[in-house]
């Protein structure tokens, strides 16, 4: 595993994708940065971080996704790897807010952005970005955000977190063929607010009540509605109100 450490970059995902376009890059190559000026979340949302305080990383994953219908499998592999790593540091009340925000109790402590490219021969190459709030303690105007330091009231070594997370991502990739069903079950069990009646808002700003049931094979969130039907939602088609 090769680790490329940068002081500042616009985006670690963008940097890693640029490397792929200019040279051969080994599987599981990791890029980290102390400062990221154009960090992104799902669907282009902005993710910002205090310089030097958080874990900002991207990892290249080849030869895992074999079909476009199975893209969500990588979300499961990576989300669970982050949860498994943080659990070893006794981070309390961990969960995954669909599709891949990492939560501690009611607060977001991290987010994952996966960007897939499909080559002419059908090969799928994935660049997986992770932003994890580690030692940042100021979240002014971000009432739903927190960090490991705030949650646990201690300082964390980012290098140790990086090594553990990458190790678990690689392990989960290698175990997937034999443990896919178990990982799907574990991901479902870790879903934030699963099984709890709660309000949502759709893309037309209409509010509705529902209960999260699980995730479809292609990654849509399944919500039980008040009329006892189950509807499936894509990213940005609805918002959890919590």
N, C-alpha and C positions, 0 to 999 in steps of 0.2 A: 504494500500500500504506500503510495507516494502522497506526501502532504506538501502543498504549496502555501506558504504563509505570506500574506500581504499586509501592509500597513493600512492602506486605504484603497478602495475600489468603488466604482459605481454600483456593481452588483456581482457577487461571487458566481451566481448562475450565468450571468452574461459573460464573465471572464472565462469560465469553464467551457461554455459553448463556443467562444472564440478560439480557444485552444483546439477544440475538436475540428474546427474548420481549417486549421493551419498545420496540424501535425497529428501523429498517432498518439493517442492518450490511453494509458492503461486502465483496465477495469478497477474500480474503487479508488481512483485518484480523488483526493480531497483538496479543496481550496478553502482557506479561512482568511478572514480579514478582521482587523481591529476596528475599522470604520467602513461603513457601507453607505454611500450617499444616495443611492436610488433603489433601496430595497423594495421588493414587491411582495404582496400577498396574493390570495386568490382573486382572479378576475381583475387584476391590475390595481388592487387597493394598495395603499402605501404602508410600508412598515419601517419605522424609524427606531434608532438605537443610540444610546449614549456611547461615545467613543471609548473603546477598550474595556467596557464593562460586561458585554454580553457575548454569547457564542454565535458567530455568524459563519456559516459553512455551506459548502455544496459538495456533493459526492456524485461521481459518475457511476452509473450502473448499466452494464451491458449484459446481453444474453439471459435476461430474466423474462421480460415481457415478450411473448411470442405471437400475440394476437391483439388487435386493437380493442376487441370486446372484453379483454381482461386487464385493461389499464388500471382499474381500481385496486387490483391485487397489490400493486406496489405501494399504494397509500396505506394499505393494511400492514404490510411488512415494515414500513418505515415508522408509522405511528406507534405500532407496538414496540419497536426497538427503542424509541425514545422513552416510552412509558416504562419499559423494563429497566433501562439505565437509571432513570430518575427514582424508580422504586428502591434501588440499591442505596440511594442517598436518603431514603425515608422521607421523600417529599409527600406531604399528606394529601389525601382525597384527590388522587389523580384520575383524570378522565379524558376522553377524546371528544371534542365538540365537532360534529360532522362538518366537513369531511376529514380535516386533519389539523385542527387547533388543539394544542395541549393545554389542559386546564388543571388548576389546583383549587379545589372547592369551586367557588363561583368566578374565579379570576383566570384570565388567559396569561399563560407564562411562555408560550411558544407557538410557532406556526410553521407549517411545511408547505413548500411550493414545488410541485413536480412538473417539469417541462419535458415532454416526449417529442422526439423527432423520428420520423419513419423514413428510412432510406429506400432507394429505388428497388433494392432486392427484398424489401419487406422487413428488414431488420429494424428493431425498435431500440433506440438509445435514449436513456433517461438521465436527466440532470436533476438531482434532488437537492433543493435548498432548504436549510433549517435556520430559523432565527429563534434563539432561546434566551429569554431574559434571565440573566444569571446574577450579576452583582449590582445592577441598576436599582436604585431605591426611590427615585423621583419619577412619578407618573402623573404629573399635573395634567389635567384635562383628559386623562385616560382612566376613568373610574372602574373599568372592567379589566384593567391590566395589572399584573404583579410580576414578581421575580422570585427566583429561588432564595435570594438573600432576604427578601421581605418575608416570605412564607416561613423560612426556617431561622431567621435572625442570626445567620452565620455567613462567612465569606466562603466562596467556592472557587476551586482551582479549575479554570476553563479547560486546560489541557487534559486533565483527568476525565472531565465530562466528555470531551471530544473523543478520546480514545475509547471510552466505554460505549458511546452511542454508535460509533463507526463499527466497532467489534460486533455489536448486536445487530446492526443492519446486515452486515455480511453473513452472520450466523443465520438470521431469519431467511435471507435469500437462499442459502444453501439447504435449509430445512423445508422450504416451501413445498416441494413436490410430495413430501411424506406427511406434512402437517398442515396443508392448506385448510382443511375443514376446521381443524382446531384453532387456527389463527383467525379465521372468519368468526368463529364462535367467541373467541377472546375479544376481538374488535367490537363485536356487537355488545358484549357484556360491559365494555368500557365506555360505551356511548354516553355522553353528557346528557342528563335528564331523561334517559330512557325509562319508559314505563310510568312517567309522572305527568299528569295532566298539566298543560301549560299553554299560554297564549303564543300565537304566531301572527305574522303579518305577511301577506302575499305581495307580489310585485306591483299590484294595483293599490297597495296600502290598505287592503281590507283585512281586518283582524279576524282570527278564528281560533278556536280551541282544538287541541289535538294531543295525542300521546305518541311519542316516538316508539316505533316497533323494531326497526332494524334498517338494513340497507339492502337494496336489490343487487343482483349479480353484477350490474354495470355501474353500481355506485350511487344510485338515487336513494335519497332518504325516504323511508316509508313511515307515514304518519296516519294513525287511526283517528278519523274525524268523528264529530258528534253524531253523524247519521250511521255510524258503525261501518263505514266503508274505509278502505285504506288507499290513500293517494300517495303517489311518488313525486318527489321534487328534485329538480336539478339545483346546482349552486346558483344563488342569487334569485331563485324563484320564490323564496320565502326567507323570513328572518325570525329567529327565536327571540321572544321578548322575555327577558329574565333580569 
